Amino acid sequence: ASALLGGLLEACPKAPACEVVVCPPATALALAAETLRDSAIALGAQNCHFAPSGAYTGEVSAAMLTGVGCTHVIIGHSERRQYFGETNETAGKRLAAAVDGGLCGILCVGESLEQREAGQEIETCAAQLAGGLAEIPAEALAHVMIAYEPVWAIGTGRTATAQEANRVCGQIRRLLAERYGTEAADGVRILYGGSMNETTAADLLAQPEFDGGLIGGASLKPESFAAIIRACEAGEAKA
């Protein structure tokens, strides 16, 4: 973690025009907070429990995350849904707890290959948004980002075309507008996650309907991550 973060600090712009957040495993958060102190890179976690306190051995609460220096947390990642029983309902409880605890929650939504082939990508995202945002009032929406991550494009090397990713993100923003109004929806940062790398970033980030990327494998290579940040700046993305 120390070597990777040191490489990121060296490779990334000192004062990027977009927001940059890294989300290491929980065991590296304290080290990361110290390493990133006084830098332009913010710190996030990969998950957050839905209770502020209580007898939940092994879980990490929002207060624990803010206490160690986190400002962001990923909620409802596809791997949490696939392997650890995360549901739309529990993702919603986690997101509400994160926002109530002072964190910016990054809610992940996206369809599987089977759902995509059945033409259910919008229906799937709509259900995940409805559950994830169930306890988020309009006044708290500024503390939420949405990450569209088609499951079939995560870590597979397959990437949705820029136009297709833009189409789905546009539908997500329209769903947000139906729930919160157009002005509030336009203020939400929508990210694309799904094998975004230094080669695909510029084309993806130039799309109008989303505002940044949720980066997986490419974030483990400082030069690749720095190239994505520069593409984000060039495309005037926000995060």
C-alpha positions in Angstrom: 0.0 0.0 0.0 2.8 2.4 0.9 4.6 1.7 -2.4 1.5 2.1 -4.5 0.3 5.3 -2.8 3.9 6.7 -3.1 3.8 5.9 -6.8 0.4 7.5 -7.2 1.5 10.7 -5.5 4.6 10.9 -7.7 2.7 10.1 -11.0 -0.5 12.0 -10.5 -1.0 15.8 -11.0 -0.2 17.7 -7.8 -3.4 19.7 -8.1 -5.8 17.8 -10.4 -8.7 19.7 -11.8 -11.0 16.7 -11.0 -11.7 15.0 -7.7 -9.4 12.0 -7.0 -10.2 9.3 -4.4 -8.5 6.1 -3.6 -10.3 3.3 -1.8 -7.9 0.7 -0.3 -8.8 -2.3 1.9 -9.7 -1.5 5.5 -6.4 -2.8 6.8 -4.5 -0.1 4.8 -6.8 2.9 5.6 -4.8 4.3 8.5 -1.5 4.0 6.5 -3.2 5.6 3.5 -4.6 8.5 5.5 -1.1 9.3 6.8 0.5 8.9 3.4 -2.1 11.1 1.6 -2.1 13.8 4.3 -1.7 17.3 2.7 -2.1 15.8 -0.8 -4.9 16.4 -3.3 -6.0 12.7 -3.2 -8.9 11.9 -0.9 -9.5 8.6 1.0 -12.4 6.2 0.7 -13.3 2.8 1.9 -14.7 -0.2 0.1 -17.7 -0.9 2.4 -19.6 0.5 5.4 -21.9 -1.2 8.0 -25.5 0.0 8.2 -25.5 0.6 12.0 -23.7 3.5 13.7 -22.7 1.3 16.6 -23.7 -2.0 18.3 -22.7 -5.6 18.7 -21.5 -6.2 15.1 -18.1 -7.9 15.5 -15.9 -7.5 12.5 -17.9 -4.7 10.9 -16.7 -1.2 10.2 -19.1 1.7 10.8 -19.2 5.2 9.2 -17.8 6.7 12.4 -14.8 4.3 12.2 -14.2 5.4 8.6 -14.4 9.1 9.3 -12.3 8.6 12.4 -9.4 7.2 10.3 -9.7 9.9 7.7 -12.1 8.7 5.1 -14.4 11.1 3.2 -15.9 8.6 0.8 -17.1 5.0 0.7 -18.2 2.5 -2.0 -21.6 1.0 -1.4 -23.2 -2.0 -3.1 -20.3 -3.0 -5.4 -21.2 -5.9 -7.7 -18.8 -8.2 -5.9 -20.5 -7.4 -2.6 -23.8 -8.3 -4.2 -22.5 -11.4 -5.9 -20.5 -13.0 -3.1 -21.6 -11.5 0.2 -25.4 -11.3 0.0 -25.7 -7.6 -0.5 -29.2 -6.7 -1.6 -30.8 -3.5 -2.8 -32.3 -3.1 0.6 -29.1 -3.6 2.6 -27.2 -1.3 0.1 -29.8 1.4 0.9 -29.3 1.0 4.6 -25.5 1.2 4.2 -25.8 4.3 2.0 -28.0 6.0 4.4 -25.7 5.2 7.3 -22.7 6.5 5.3 -24.4 9.8 4.4 -25.7 10.2 8.0 -22.2 9.6 9.2 -20.6 12.3 7.1 -19.4 10.3 4.2 -20.0 10.7 0.4 -21.5 7.4 -0.7 -20.6 5.9 -4.1 -23.6 3.7 -4.9 -22.9 1.0 -7.5 -25.5 -0.2 -9.9 -25.3 -2.4 -13.0 -26.5 -5.4 -14.8 -25.2 -8.9 -15.3 -24.5 -10.4 -18.8 -27.7 -12.4 -18.6 -29.7 -9.2 -17.7 -28.0 -7.3 -20.5 -28.8 -10.0 -23.1 -32.4 -10.0 -21.9 -32.6 -6.3 -22.4 -33.1 -5.7 -18.7 -30.2 -3.3 -18.0 -32.4 -0.2 -17.3 -34.9 -2.3 -15.3 -32.1 -3.7 -13.2 -30.5 -0.3 -12.6 -33.9 1.2 -11.7 -34.5 -1.4 -9.0 -31.0 -1.0 -7.6 -31.4 2.8 -7.5 -34.8 2.5 -5.9 -33.5 0.3 -3.1 -30.2 2.1 -2.7 -31.7 5.6 -2.5 -34.8 4.5 -0.4 -33.6 6.4 2.7 -31.9 9.3 0.9 -33.9 12.5 0.9 -33.4 15.2 -1.7 -31.4 17.4 0.7 -28.8 14.6 1.1 -28.4 13.7 -2.6 -25.4 16.1 -2.9 -23.5 13.5 -0.7 -24.2 10.6 -3.2 -22.5 9.5 -6.4 -23.8 6.8 -8.7 -21.4 4.4 -10.3 -22.7 2.5 -13.3 -20.7 -0.7 -13.5 -22.0 -3.3 -15.9 -21.0 -6.6 -14.2 -20.0 -8.2 -17.5 -17.4 -5.5 -18.1 -15.6 -5.6 -14.7 -12.2 -7.1 -14.8 -13.0 -8.9 -18.0 -11.3 -6.6 -20.4 -14.6 -6.1 -22.1 -15.9 -2.5 -22.0 -19.2 -1.1 -23.0 -18.9 1.2 -25.9 -18.7 4.9 -24.9 -22.0 5.5 -26.6 -23.7 2.6 -24.8 -22.3 3.6 -21.4 -23.5 7.1 -22.1 -27.0 5.8 -23.0 -27.4 3.9 -19.8 -26.0 6.7 -17.6 -28.4 9.1 -19.3 -31.2 6.7 -18.3 -29.9 6.7 -14.8 -30.0 10.4 -14.6 -33.5 10.5 -15.9 -34.5 8.0 -13.2 -32.9 10.3 -10.6 -34.9 13.2 -12.1 -38.1 11.3 -11.8 -37.4 10.8 -8.1 -35.7 14.1 -7.1 -36.4 16.6 -9.9 -34.2 17.7 -12.8 -32.1 20.2 -11.0 -31.1 17.8 -8.2 -30.4 15.0 -10.8 -28.2 17.2 -12.9 -26.1 17.8 -9.8 -25.4 14.2 -9.1 -22.0 12.9 -10.3 -22.4 9.6 -12.3 -19.3 7.5 -12.8 -18.7 4.7 -15.2 -16.9 1.6 -14.0 -16.0 -1.4 -16.1 -12.5 -2.0 -17.3 -11.8 1.7 -17.8 -8.1 2.1 -18.5 -5.6 4.6 -20.0 -6.6 3.4 -23.5 -10.4 3.7 -23.2 -10.6 6.6 -20.7 -10.5 9.6 -23.1 -13.3 8.3 -25.3 -15.4 7.3 -22.3 -14.9 10.4 -20.2 -15.8 12.7 -23.2 -19.4 11.4 -23.0 -21.9 14.0 -21.7 -24.0 11.9 -19.4 -21.4 10.8 -16.9 -18.8 12.7 -14.9 -15.9 10.4 -14.1 -14.8 6.8 -13.6 -14.8 4.1 -10.9 -11.4 2.5 -11.7 -10.4 -1.0 -10.8 -7.3 -2.8 -12.1 -5.8 0.3 -13.8 -5.7 2.1 -10.4 -3.0 -0.4 -9.3 -0.6 1.0 -11.9 0.4 4.5 -11.0 1.1 5.6 -14.5 -2.1 4.2 -15.8 -4.1 5.8 -13.1 -2.4 9.1 -13.7 -3.2 8.9 -17.4 -6.9 8.4 -16.6 -6.8 11.4 -14.3 -5.3 13.5 -17.2 -8.0 12.2 -19.5 -10.6 13.2 -16.8 -9.2 16.7 -16.7 -9.1 17.0 -20.5 -12.7 15.9 -20.7 -13.7 18.3 -17.9 -15.0 15.4 -15.8 -15.5 16.0 -12.1 -14.4 12.8 -10.3 
